[in-house]
Amino acid sequence: MIKDITIGQYFPGKSVLHRLDPRIKLLLTVLYIVMLFSASGFVGLGIGIVFLVFAFAISGIPIKMMVKGVKPILPVIIFTGILNLFFISTGNVIFSLGFIKITDDGLSTMIFMAVRIVFLICGTSLLTYTTSPIALTDAIERVLSPLRVFHFPAHEIAMMMTIALRFIPTLIEETDKIMSAQKARGADFESGSIINRAKALIPVLIPLFVSAFRRAEELALAMECRCYRGGEGRTRMKQLKTTYLDYIALAVTVLFLVLIILANIFIPI
């Protein structure tokens, strides 16, 4: 399960999505989130899913990466689905046992919310799959740069966000190594009650925190050795430029958003 977490990973490539301006990709990601949450029925949600499948197809990222990214959040999806299934009492009753009632509205809402969460995670993950950490830092800084008028530390915030994303795969790999070492010493993480499993994770968390602080110190030292002093006066070797591909991608995304809005009006199911 640890190895299935793909959040924050970057897969180099030369696809259309890889070549888009990272600022446009940030905007496309926001529009995609708006798509999913503006869909009021399965038809609108299906249009959003078609958009994501099309994006994965032109990105060159294997669909199995999308499936692997969903596995770690399955408990959250199941928990959310159960809440919707048992706490929505409107509609026709399908099953009843004492105070427990399952209705068709609850069942459809459970499926709708589960599908929405799954494709929300997949769509937002596509941003990091196709954008390098350096390009993502520049994009976030450019987007936040108007806030500098209010003395907002745009560069520092962008740098911290990117470093956090960059180190997620590293910490996952470190966790897997520590757990393998503990298993070799006889540790059991899979049997027993939930409390026993939580206690078994303590020998993993302590060295993981020590390793994380050590890596943070090494990174800070490396940045100081390279005379890093923040974003003031910094220049960039590669300047961000928009091309016709960016405008085409933006137009296609807006088109799908309009289709979802029309589906909400004419086919609200």
Backbone as CSV, one residue per row, in Angstrom:
resi,resn,N_x,N_y,N_z,CA_x,CA_y,CA_z,C_x,C_y,C_z
1,MET,0.828,-1.208,0.000,0.000,0.000,0.000,0.866,1.263,0.000
2,ILE,1.994,1.213,0.738,2.882,2.374,0.813,3.418,2.718,-0.573
3,LYS,3.800,1.674,-1.335,4.383,1.906,-2.651,3.363,2.410,-3.661
4,ASP,2.078,2.283,-3.352,1.038,2.707,-4.282,0.771,4.206,-4.218
5,ILE,1.324,4.896,-3.225,1.090,6.328,-3.092,1.931,7.059,-4.135
6,THR,1.273,7.758,-5.043,1.969,8.440,-6.139,1.833,9.958,-6.060
7,ILE,1.290,10.477,-4.958,1.095,11.913,-4.821,2.450,12.614,-4.807
8,GLY,2.593,13.661,-5.622,3.821,14.444,-5.632,4.880,13.940,-6.590
9,GLN,4.663,12.793,-7.220,5.656,12.261,-8.137,5.570,12.952,-9.491
10,TYR,6.724,13.042,-10.145,6.794,13.644,-11.478,7.335,12.617,-12.454
11,PHE,6.635,12.457,-13.592,7.042,11.510,-14.616,7.455,12.299,-15.868
12,PRO,8.753,12.389,-16.137,9.210,13.169,-17.302,8.621,12.645,-18.603
13,GLY,8.380,13.559,-19.519,7.835,13.179,-20.814,7.801,14.361,-21.757
14,LYS,7.380,14.124,-22.982,7.321,15.168,-24.009,5.910,15.273,-24.597
15,SER,4.917,14.902,-23.811,3.540,14.962,-24.302,3.043,16.405,-24.348
16,VAL,1.844,16.575,-24.860,1.252,17.912,-24.935,1.083,18.507,-23.546
17,LEU,0.627,17.701,-22.601,0.431,18.211,-21.240,1.752,18.587,-20.590
18,HIS,2.800,17.832,-20.847,4.105,18.161,-20.285,4.610,19.505,-20.809
19,ARG,4.254,19.831,-22.047,4.775,21.065,-22.671,3.922,22.295,-22.383
20,LEU,2.782,22.117,-21.724,1.943,23.276,-21.416,2.604,24.165,-20.364
21,ASP,2.256,25.443,-20.408,2.725,26.381,-19.388,2.175,25.943,-18.034
22,PRO,3.047,25.818,-17.010,2.546,25.364,-15.700,1.491,26.280,-15.096
23,ARG,1.515,27.579,-15.443,0.457,28.477,-14.958,-0.889,28.091,-15.551
24,ILE,-0.878,27.723,-16.836,-2.117,27.285,-17.478,-2.580,25.964,-16.873
25,LYS,-1.624,25.084,-16.544,-2.002,23.802,-15.939,-2.621,24.004,-14.560
26,LEU,-2.138,24.977,-13.822,-2.782,25.304,-12.540,-4.221,25.753,-12.755
27,LEU,-4.424,26.605,-13.770,-5.763,27.082,-14.087,-6.658,25.940,-14.556
28,LEU,-6.108,25.046,-15.380,-6.887,23.903,-15.861,-7.292,22.997,-14.702
29,THR,-6.400,22.829,-13.736,-6.722,22.001,-12.569,-7.868,22.608,-11.767
30,VAL,-7.827,23.932,-11.600,-8.909,24.612,-10.877,-10.220,24.457,-11.630
31,LEU,-10.178,24.616,-12.950,-11.393,24.466,-13.752,-11.924,23.038,-13.690
32,TYR,-11.023,22.070,-13.635,-11.462,20.675,-13.527,-12.169,20.427,-12.194
33,ILE,-11.634,21.004,-11.123,-12.294,20.876,-9.819,-13.681,21.517,-9.866
34,VAL,-13.776,22.678,-10.535,-15.077,23.326,-10.694,-16.021,22.430,-11.483
35,MET,-15.495,21.744,-12.506,-16.317,20.809,-13.295,-16.975,19.770,-12.396
36,LEU,-16.144,19.111,-11.588,-16.652,18.017,-10.764,-17.687,18.493,-9.757
37,PHE,-17.428,19.643,-9.137,-18.335,20.094,-8.090,-19.546,20.840,-8.643
38,SER,-19.489,21.233,-9.907,-20.669,21.858,-10.511,-21.604,20.825,-11.120
39,ALA,-21.116,19.597,-11.318,-21.968,18.536,-11.869,-23.003,18.127,-10.829
40,SER,-24.268,18.209,-11.196,-25.344,17.870,-10.271,-25.943,16.498,-10.540
41,GLY,-25.510,15.834,-11.602,-26.025,14.518,-11.940,-24.943,13.648,-12.551
42,PHE,-25.299,12.393,-12.811,-24.318,11.450,-13.343,-23.901,11.802,-14.774
43,VAL,-24.780,12.459,-15.518,-24.423,12.848,-16.885,-23.306,13.895,-16.861
44,GLY,-23.478,14.923,-16.014,-22.443,15.942,-15.885,-21.148,15.366,-15.345
45,LEU,-21.259,14.467,-14.368,-20.065,13.829,-13.822,-19.373,12.979,-14.878
46,GLY,-20.169,12.322,-15.717,-19.591,11.523,-16.795,-18.807,12.364,-17.787
47,ILE,-19.286,13.581,-18.056,-18.551,14.480,-18.957,-17.197,14.840,-18.344
48,GLY,-17.189,15.093,-17.034,-15.923,15.383,-16.355,-14.978,14.198,-16.398
49,ILE,-15.505,12.986,-16.293,-14.670,11.785,-16.359,-14.090,11.611,-17.756
50,VAL,-14.899,11.882,-18.775,-14.407,11.806,-20.164,-13.261,12.791,-20.362
51,PHE,-13.383,13.984,-19.797,-12.320,14.980,-19.897,-11.032,14.459,-19.269
52,LEU,-11.139,13.834,-18.080,-9.941,13.339,-17.395,-9.303,12.186,-18.167
53,VAL,-10.117,11.264,-18.680,-9.577,10.145,-19.456,-8.863,10.671,-20.702
54,PHE,-9.440,11.678,-21.342,-8.801,12.298,-22.508,-7.473,12.941,-22.112
55,ALA,-7.424,13.601,-20.952,-6.192,14.239,-20.484,-5.111,13.200,-20.197
56,PHE,-5.502,12.087,-19.560,-4.531,11.021,-19.298,-4.024,10.415,-20.603
57,ALA,-4.913,10.304,-21.595,-4.529,9.690,-22.864,-3.462,10.512,-23.582
58,ILE,-3.604,11.841,-23.572,-2.624,12.676,-24.277,-1.396,12.963,-23.426
59,SER,-1.450,12.638,-22.135,-0.299,12.900,-21.268,0.743,11.794,-21.344
60,GLY,0.325,10.605,-21.762,1.250,9.484,-21.809,1.429,8.799,-20.471
61,ILE,0.720,9.256,-19.433,0.783,8.625,-18.121,-0.108,7.382,-18.135
62,PRO,0.409,6.222,-17.751,-0.419,4.998,-17.771,-1.632,5.124,-16.846
63,ILE,-2.739,4.545,-17.285,-3.947,4.570,-16.473,-3.722,3.855,-15.132
64,LYS,-2.797,2.878,-15.124,-2.553,2.139,-13.878,-2.004,3.054,-12.781
65,MET,-1.356,4.158,-13.179,-0.893,5.110,-12.179,-2.082,5.777,-11.497
66,MET,-3.149,6.007,-12.272,-4.363,6.580,-11.703,-4.989,5.609,-10.709
67,VAL,-4.967,4.313,-11.056,-5.523,3.297,-10.162,-4.685,3.181,-8.896
68,LYS,-3.356,3.217,-9.024,-2.477,3.125,-7.858,-2.668,4.313,-6.931
69,GLY,-2.917,5.488,-7.502,-3.100,6.669,-6.682,-4.392,6.645,-5.879
70,VAL,-5.363,5.826,-6.326,-6.652,5.763,-5.632,-6.599,4.816,-4.438
71,LYS,-5.768,3.777,-4.502,-5.727,2.750,-3.459,-5.546,3.323,-2.046
72,PRO,-4.613,4.263,-1.816,-4.420,4.740,-0.441,-5.618,5.486,0.138
73,ILE,-6.505,6.018,-0.728,-7.641,6.787,-0.203,-8.924,5.964,-0.171
74,LEU,-8.812,4.652,-0.414,-10.000,3.803,-0.372,-10.716,3.851,0.983
75,PRO,-9.998,3.853,2.124,-10.711,3.968,3.412,-11.553,5.236,3.521
76,VAL,-11.015,6.360,3.012,-11.765,7.622,3.052,-13.001,7.527,2.168
77,ILE,-12.865,6.921,0.995,-13.996,6.770,0.077,-15.072,5.886,0.696
78,ILE,-14.652,4.776,1.290,-15.610,3.859,1.907,-16.331,4.536,3.077
79,PHE,-15.583,5.253,3.906,-16.187,5.934,5.053,-17.199,6.982,4.595
80,THR,-16.826,7.770,3.575,-17.744,8.775,3.037,-18.990,8.130,2.437
81,GLY,-18.794,7.011,1.731,-19.929,6.316,1.140,-20.892,5.784,2.190
82,ILE,-20.345,5.234,3.288,-21.204,4.707,4.358,-22.017,5.824,4.995
83,LEU,-21.388,6.979,5.202,-22.121,8.112,5.784,-23.295,8.515,4.904
84,ASN,-23.046,8.612,3.611,-24.128,8.990,2.694,-25.193,7.906,2.600
85,LEU,-24.779,6.643,2.709,-25.722,5.538,2.557,-26.699,5.455,3.720
86,PHE,-26.205,5.666,4.936,-27.041,5.455,6.119,-27.685,6.738,6.666
87,PHE,-27.179,7.900,6.271,-27.703,9.134,6.846,-28.602,9.909,5.902
88,ILE,-28.819,9.407,4.685,-29.776,10.031,3.766,-31.041,9.181,3.775
89,SER,-32.116,9.747,4.273,-33.359,8.986,4.463,-34.427,9.299,3.421
90,THR,-34.138,10.193,2.468,-35.134,10.514,1.439,-35.139,9.451,0.352
91,GLY,-36.260,9.355,-0.363,-36.383,8.394,-1.444,-37.064,7.112,-1.009
92,ASN,-37.108,6.158,-1.916,-37.750,4.873,-1.650,-36.836,3.968,-0.828
93,VAL,-37.411,3.308,0.168,-36.642,2.427,1.045,-36.322,1.126,0.318
94,ILE,-35.032,0.788,0.246,-34.592,-0.466,-0.376,-34.410,-1.557,0.661
95,PHE,-33.846,-1.183,1.805,-33.568,-2.145,2.874,-33.825,-1.472,4.211
96,SER,-34.417,-2.210,5.125,-34.715,-1.655,6.442,-34.492,-2.725,7.502
97,LEU,-33.757,-2.338,8.555,-33.496,-3.234,9.680,-33.422,-2.393,10.945
98,GLY,-34.507,-2.347,11.692,-34.543,-1.516,12.891,-34.501,-0.046,12.512
99,PHE,-33.533,0.647,13.087,-33.382,2.069,12.792,-32.535,2.319,11.545
100,ILE,-31.995,1.255,10.958,-31.160,1.392,9.757,-32.052,1.310,8.522
101,LYS,-31.981,2.337,7.694,-32.747,2.375,6.456,-31.833,2.785,5.297
102,ILE,-31.908,2.008,4.232,-31.150,2.328,3.025,-32.146,2.680,1.927
103,THR,-31.999,3.876,1.386,-32.912,4.347,0.342,-32.179,4.446,-0.988
104,ASP,-32.967,4.564,-2.056,-32.351,4.698,-3.373,-31.603,6.018,-3.509
105,ASP,-32.088,7.088,-2.850,-31.359,8.362,-2.857,-30.011,8.230,-2.157
106,GLY,-30.000,7.524,-1.026,-28.745,7.314,-0.305,-27.761,6.502,-1.115
107,LEU,-28.251,5.477,-1.818,-27.373,4.635,-2.631,-26.783,5.416,-3.801
108,SER,-27.642,6.200,-4.490,-27.142,6.986,-5.625,-26.180,8.071,-5.172
109,THR,-26.461,8.684,-4.007,-25.547,9.706,-3.485,-24.214,9.099,-3.095
110,MET,-24.234,7.892,-2.528,-22.999,7.208,-2.153,-22.121,6.976,-3.387
111,ILE,-22.731,6.455,-4.451,-21.977,6.183,-5.681,-21.465,7.486,-6.287
112,PHE,-22.330,8.514,-6.305,-21.961,9.793,-6.906,-20.770,10.414,-6.173
113,MET,-20.811,10.442,-4.837,-19.742,11.055,-4.060,-18.450,10.255,-4.161
114,ALA,-18.556,8.917,-4.183,-17.360,8.081,-4.292,-16.657,8.313,-5.626
115,VAL,-17.435,8.346,-6.704,-16.854,8.583,-8.030,-16.244,9.979,-8.102
116,ARG,-16.908,10.961,-7.512,-16.388,12.329,-7.526,-15.045,12.424,-6.801
117,ILE,-14.938,11.807,-5.632,-13.690,11.860,-4.868,-12.563,11.168,-5.624
118,VAL,-12.863,9.995,-6.218,-11.843,9.246,-6.942,-11.264,10.073,-8.081
119,PHE,-12.131,10.661,-8.892,-11.638,11.392,-10.059,-11.117,12.778,-9.681
120,LEU,-11.501,13.288,-8.520,-10.896,14.526,-8.026,-9.430,14.288,-7.687
121,ILE,-9.132,13.191,-6.994,-7.751,12.854,-6.658,-6.934,12.589,-7.920
122,CYS,-7.517,11.841,-8.853,-6.800,11.516,-10.091,-6.500,12.760,-10.912
123,GLY,-7.470,13.666,-11.006,-7.286,14.868,-11.813,-6.257,15.817,-11.230
124,THR,-6.295,16.012,-9.920,-5.321,16.907,-9.292,-3.921,16.285,-9.293
125,SER,-3.842,14.954,-9.229,-2.530,14.299,-9.272,-1.872,14.453,-10.636
126,LEU,-2.678,14.592,-11.689,-2.123,14.738,-13.033,-1.269,16.002,-13.144
127,LEU,-1.547,17.006,-12.321,-0.745,18.233,-12.333,0.697,17.945,-11.951
128,THR,0.915,17.187,-10.867,2.278,16.874,-10.435,2.917,15.804,-11.311
129,TYR,2.094,14.920,-11.913,2.648,13.904,-12.805,3.342,14.541,-14.010
130,THR,2.807,15.652,-14.502,3.288,16.241,-15.759,4.031,17.566,-15.571
131,THR,4.271,17.971,-14.332,4.936,19.253,-14.079,6.098,19.047,-13.119
132,SER,7.279,19.480,-13.511,8.450,19.335,-12.647,8.318,20.256,-11.438
133,PRO,8.965,19.919,-10.319,8.874,20.763,-9.121,9.337,22.193,-9.359
134,ILE,10.381,22.377,-10.169,10.888,23.726,-10.429,9.862,24.545,-11.202
135,ALA,9.274,23.941,-12.242,8.260,24.647,-13.027,7.023,24.944,-12.180
136,LEU,6.668,24.015,-11.301,5.505,24.230,-10.443,5.764,25.366,-9.457
137,THR,6.988,25.454,-8.948,7.346,26.558,-8.053,7.214,27.900,-8.757
138,ASP,7.760,27.986,-9.983,7.673,29.234,-10.749,6.224,29.608,-11.032
139,ALA,5.403,28.603,-11.364,3.998,28.882,-11.679,3.251,29.404,-10.455
140,ILE,3.431,28.749,-9.313,2.742,29.186,-8.095,3.193,30.579,-7.702
141,GLU,4.495,30.847,-7.853,5.009,32.178,-7.503,4.427,33.249,-8.426
142,ARG,4.325,32.948,-9.717,3.756,33.924,-10.656,2.281,34.179,-10.348
143,VAL,1.560,33.118,-9.994,0.137,33.284,-9.692,-0.060,34.120,-8.427
144,LEU,0.825,33.935,-7.446,0.698,34.651,-6.174,1.402,36.012,-6.179
145,SER,2.126,36.321,-7.248,2.916,37.555,-7.276,2.103,38.843,-7.107
146,PRO,0.838,38.922,-7.588,0.079,40.163,-7.337,-0.120,40.470,-5.857
147,LEU,-0.041,39.451,-5.003,-0.231,39.658,-3.564,0.982,40.291,-2.902
148,ARG,2.068,40.477,-3.661,3.253,41.118,-3.082,2.972,42.565,-2.695
149,VAL,1.949,43.135,-3.302,1.575,44.505,-2.931,1.219,44.579,-1.452
150,PHE,0.683,43.468,-0.936,0.311,43.398,0.483,1.404,42.725,1.312
151,HIS,2.655,42.713,0.760,3.813,42.118,1.432,3.614,40.626,1.690
152,PHE,2.946,39.962,0.763,2.735,38.517,0.876,3.973,37.801,0.343
153,PRO,4.555,36.857,1.104,5.785,36.159,0.663,5.487,35.106,-0.393
154,ALA,5.241,35.549,-1.616,4.819,34.633,-2.678,5.888,33.581,-2.970
155,HIS,7.142,34.010,-3.098,8.207,33.069,-3.436,8.405,32.041,-2.332
156,GLU,8.404,32.481,-1.098,8.636,31.574,0.027,7.511,30.546,0.142
157,ILE,6.263,31.004,-0.031,5.130,30.081,0.041,5.206,29.057,-1.085
158,ALA,5.521,29.516,-2.296,5.632,28.603,-3.437,6.758,27.597,-3.215
159,MET,7.874,28.064,-2.672,8.999,27.174,-2.414,8.635,26.111,-1.380
160,MET,7.958,26.503,-0.308,7.582,25.541,0.735,6.589,24.505,0.198
161,MET,5.623,24.957,-0.596,4.639,24.027,-1.151,5.309,23.015,-2.063
162,THR,6.243,23.468,-2.889,6.907,22.573,-3.829,7.833,21.606,-3.117
163,ILE,8.549,22.084,-2.113,9.430,21.203,-1.343,8.605,20.124,-0.643
164,ALA,7.443,20.514,-0.113,6.574,19.537,0.546,6.121,18.465,-0.437
165,LEU,5.700,18.874,-1.649,5.292,17.903,-2.660,6.454,17.023,-3.094
166,ARG,7.622,17.661,-3.223,8.797,16.920,-3.692,9.217,15.838,-2.705
167,PHE,9.055,16.088,-1.421,9.552,15.147,-0.422,8.528,14.097,-0.027
168,ILE,7.303,14.173,-0.544,6.322,13.122,-0.256,6.801,11.760,-0.765
169,PRO,7.235,11.630,-2.039,7.747,10.319,-2.485,8.973,9.862,-1.702
170,THR,9.837,10.812,-1.333,11.037,10.451,-0.571,10.678,9.888,0.795
171,LEU,9.738,10.540,1.488,9.325,10.062,2.806,8.580,8.730,2.707
172,ILE,7.822,8.540,1.636,7.130,7.259,1.438,8.147,6.136,1.253
173,GLU,9.172,6.408,0.453,10.220,5.409,0.248,10.961,5.117,1.550
174,GLU,11.230,6.164,2.331,11.905,5.990,3.619,11.034,5.166,4.570
175,THR,9.732,5.423,4.582,8.820,4.666,5.438,8.818,3.190,5.060
176,ASP,8.816,2.913,3.762,8.819,1.524,3.304,10.096,0.817,3.734
177,LYS,11.229,1.503,3.656,12.501,0.898,4.080,12.506,0.610,5.577
178,ILE,12.009,1.558,6.376,11.995,1.364,7.829,11.066,0.215,8.202
179,MET,9.890,0.141,7.550,8.955,-0.947,7.851,9.535,-2.297,7.451
180,SER,10.238,-2.347,6.334,10.875,-3.601,5.923,11.942,-4.020,6.920
181,ALA,12.710,-3.045,7.412,13.738,-3.357,8.412,13.120,-3.839,9.718
182,GLN,12.002,-3.213,10.117,11.334,-3.638,11.345,10.714,-5.024,11.189
183,LYS,10.173,-5.326,10.003,9.618,-6.663,9.766,10.710,-7.721,9.821
184,ALA,11.903,-7.378,9.310,13.016,-8.317,9.359,13.442,-8.609,10.794
185,ARG,13.134,-7.686,11.704,13.456,-7.874,13.126,12.287,-8.472,13.912
186,GLY,11.237,-8.883,13.199,10.125,-9.564,13.847,8.921,-8.704,14.141
187,ALA,8.891,-7.456,13.684,7.737,-6.583,13.931,6.539,-7.063,13.121
188,ASP,5.355,-6.921,13.723,4.113,-7.352,13.073,3.190,-6.149,12.942
189,PHE,2.928,-5.728,11.678,2.082,-4.566,11.424,0.693,-4.946,10.909
190,GLU,0.430,-6.236,10.710,-0.788,-6.639,10.019,-1.772,-7.412,10.880
191,SER,-1.369,-7.906,12.025,-2.271,-8.676,12.867,-2.527,-7.941,14.175
192,GLY,-3.544,-8.384,14.896,-3.885,-7.759,16.167,-4.964,-6.702,16.000
193,SER,-5.328,-6.103,17.122,-6.345,-5.058,17.121,-5.791,-3.756,16.562
194,ILE,-6.692,-2.783,16.400,-6.261,-1.480,15.869,-5.269,-0.811,16.818
195,ILE,-5.498,-0.972,18.113,-4.592,-0.366,19.110,-3.205,-1.006,19.016
196,ASN,-3.158,-2.324,18.863,-1.863,-3.002,18.748,-1.136,-2.593,17.471
197,ARG,-1.890,-2.424,16.386,-1.268,-1.983,15.135,-0.718,-0.564,15.271
198,ALA,-1.467,0.303,15.978,-0.987,1.672,16.189,0.286,1.676,17.030
199,LYS,0.333,0.829,18.061,1.542,0.754,18.886,2.727,0.220,18.083
200,ALA,2.449,-0.692,17.160,3.534,-1.250,16.347,4.139,-0.220,15.413
201,LEU,3.407,0.863,15.120,3.926,1.904,14.229,4.872,2.867,14.927
202,ILE,4.912,2.847,16.255,5.792,3.774,16.991,7.259,3.578,16.609
203,PRO,7.762,2.332,16.521,9.160,2.159,16.084,9.420,2.630,14.664
204,VAL,8.345,2.854,13.885,8.515,3.365,12.523,8.512,4.895,12.516
205,LEU,7.623,5.491,13.310,7.463,6.943,13.298,8.696,7.662,13.834
206,ILE,9.315,7.115,14.881,10.462,7.802,15.495,11.628,7.928,14.510
207,PRO,12.113,6.829,13.911,13.200,7.008,12.927,12.773,7.796,11.692
208,LEU,11.469,7.748,11.349,10.998,8.519,10.201,11.101,10.015,10.482
209,PHE,10.700,10.444,11.704,10.831,11.853,12.066,12.292,12.280,12.117
210,VAL,13.148,11.417,12.649,14.578,11.731,12.710,15.145,11.903,11.308
211,SER,14.757,11.000,10.397,15.223,11.085,9.015,14.699,12.343,8.325
212,ALA,13.435,12.692,8.591,12.853,13.885,7.967,13.566,15.151,8.429
213,PHE,13.844,15.264,9.732,14.554,16.438,10.240,15.981,16.495,9.701
214,ARG,16.609,15.324,9.547,17.969,15.311,9.007,17.977,15.770,7.557
215,ARG,17.010,15.307,6.783,16.929,15.740,5.383,16.629,17.234,5.285
216,ALA,15.769,17.732,6.163,15.463,19.164,6.151,16.712,19.995,6.471
217,GLU,17.504,19.520,7.422,18.734,20.240,7.769,19.735,20.209,6.624
218,GLU,19.844,19.056,5.967,20.762,18.954,4.827,20.306,19.862,3.678
219,LEU,18.995,19.929,3.446,18.478,20.796,2.390,18.739,22.262,2.710
220,ALA,18.518,22.666,3.965,18.775,24.055,4.360,20.244,24.395,4.200
221,LEU,21.121,23.476,4.571,22.562,23.714,4.430,22.958,23.831,2.961
222,ALA,22.381,22.967,2.114,22.686,23.026,0.683,22.214,24.343,0.069
223,MET,21.043,24.838,0.493,20.531,26.114,-0.025,21.396,27.278,0.444
224,GLU,21.878,27.221,1.675,22.768,28.280,2.158,24.100,28.263,1.431
225,CYS,24.624,27.066,1.134,25.892,26.962,0.402,25.778,27.524,-1.006
226,ARG,24.569,27.513,-1.542,24.339,28.070,-2.886,23.854,29.522,-2.824
227,CYS,24.017,30.124,-1.634,23.716,31.547,-1.432,22.246,31.872,-1.669
228,TYR,21.373,30.947,-1.291,19.942,31.212,-1.430,19.502,32.235,-0.393
229,ARG,18.869,33.306,-0.839,18.414,34.375,0.052,16.972,34.769,-0.216
230,GLY,16.190,33.849,-0.717,14.793,34.163,-0.988,14.579,34.588,-2.428
231,GLY,13.393,35.112,-2.725,13.032,35.436,-4.095,13.421,36.822,-4.554
232,GLU,13.917,37.652,-3.667,14.237,39.038,-4.039,15.437,39.065,-4.971
233,GLY,15.224,39.604,-6.181,16.320,39.757,-7.132,16.707,38.491,-7.873
234,ARG,15.962,37.418,-7.702,16.305,36.165,-8.370,15.912,36.219,-9.847
235,THR,16.713,35.584,-10.680,16.417,35.466,-12.110,16.196,33.988,-12.447
236,ARG,15.662,33.719,-13.629,15.367,32.350,-14.047,15.996,32.058,-15.396
237,MET,16.543,30.868,-15.517,17.143,30.468,-16.783,16.058,30.222,-17.828
238,LYS,14.934,29.640,-17.415,13.827,29.354,-18.322,12.639,30.228,-17.959
239,GLN,12.245,31.081,-18.882,11.102,31.963,-18.673,9.819,31.256,-19.108
240,LEU,8.768,31.465,-18.337,7.483,30.853,-18.661,6.816,31.621,-19.808
241,LYS,6.413,30.882,-20.828,5.764,31.502,-21.987,4.568,30.657,-22.395
242,THR,3.478,31.331,-22.729,2.292,30.636,-23.218,2.363,30.502,-24.738
243,THR,1.856,29.395,-25.251,1.831,29.143,-26.687,0.394,28.843,-27.122
244,TYR,0.229,28.565,-28.393,-1.114,28.266,-28.908,-1.675,26.998,-28.277
245,LEU,-0.791,26.068,-27.868,-1.255,24.850,-27.212,-1.953,25.163,-25.887
246,ASP,-1.437,26.159,-25.173,-2.050,26.543,-23.900,-3.461,27.083,-24.110
247,TYR,-3.620,27.896,-25.131,-4.941,28.479,-25.391,-5.927,27.419,-25.893
248,ILE,-5.423,26.450,-26.676,-6.292,25.367,-27.137,-6.747,24.524,-25.943
249,ALA,-5.807,24.190,-25.045,-6.157,23.400,-23.860,-7.156,24.148,-22.981
250,LEU,-6.965,25.449,-22.840,-7.893,26.246,-22.033,-9.274,26.288,-22.671
251,ALA,-9.322,26.411,-23.998,-10.602,26.455,-24.699,-11.339,25.116,-24.579
252,VAL,-10.600,24.008,-24.702,-11.222,22.684,-24.581,-11.773,22.485,-23.168
253,THR,-11.023,22.924,-22.153,-11.476,22.777,-20.764,-12.736,23.595,-20.517
254,VAL,-12.751,24.821,-21.008,-13.941,25.665,-20.856,-15.132,25.045,-21.584
255,LEU,-14.876,24.432,-22.740,-15.943,23.772,-23.489,-16.570,22.643,-22.672
256,PHE,-15.730,21.834,-22.046,-16.256,20.743,-21.207,-17.030,21.296,-20.022
257,LEU,-16.561,22.409,-19.440,-17.280,23.019,-18.327,-18.652,23.510,-18.762
258,VAL,-18.724,24.099,-19.958,-20.006,24.564,-20.494,-20.936,23.373,-20.744
259,LEU,-20.390,22.264,-21.245,-21.199,21.065,-21.475,-21.794,20.542,-20.169
260,ILE,-21.013,20.594,-19.094,-21.526,20.138,-17.802,-22.645,21.049,-17.309
261,ILE,-22.471,22.350,-17.492,-23.523,23.305,-17.077,-24.796,23.058,-17.879
262,LEU,-24.658,22.815,-19.205,-25.833,22.524,-20.035,-26.480,21.206,-19.617
263,ALA,-25.643,20.219,-19.248,-26.194,18.943,-18.783,-26.967,19.110,-17.500
264,ASN,-26.494,19.999,-16.608,-27.214,20.261,-15.369,-28.597,20.863,-15.642
265,ILE,-28.681,21.666,-16.712,-29.940,22.347,-17.007,-30.919,21.420,-17.734
266,PHE,-30.426,20.702,-18.744,-31.331,19.933,-19.603,-31.418,18.450,-19.222
267,ILE,-30.361,17.892,-18.603,-30.387,16.478,-18.198,-29.952,16.392,-16.743
268,PRO,-30.758,16.848,-15.792,-30.340,16.890,-14.387,-30.489,15.536,-13.684
269,ILE,-29.800,14.521,-14.189,-29.876,13.194,-13.548,-28.468,12.679,-13.320
